[in-house]
């Protein structure tokens, strides 16, 4: 799956966005200004994304008070993604980027793709593709120091 643009570079400012939540309501990045944020682009059909979900769940459990995690659904069927998330009792924000404008703004090229955004809105890390527990932990610690 190709997005066609280059991903946001570390040091650049993350785009602001507001998207409908998979279950109810809306998530707006403006609502978490001043908090570090992990923005994870995923799809329920993406095997590496499915494998990565427990790592994000662990990060949410350990660092949920210190940072925001938002999973941005990209090129998927909303009902499939909702079912997947419910089966796994996901507790972080999951939103639907139905028109792919947020993915385009971040320069998403493939799934999964994860951006680490400091409290001031600066991208301080980027993981292209599946990450490991160690890789995610390294980026989270860098994010919390930023």
Secondary structure, 3 states (H helix, E strand, C coil): CCCCCCCCCCCCECCCCEEEECCCCEEEHHHHCCCEEEEEEECCCCHHHHHHHHHHHHHHHHHCCCEEEEEEECCCCHHHHHHHHHHCCCCCEEEECCCCHHHHHHCCCCCCEEEEECCCCEEEEEEECCCCHHHHHHHHHHHHHC
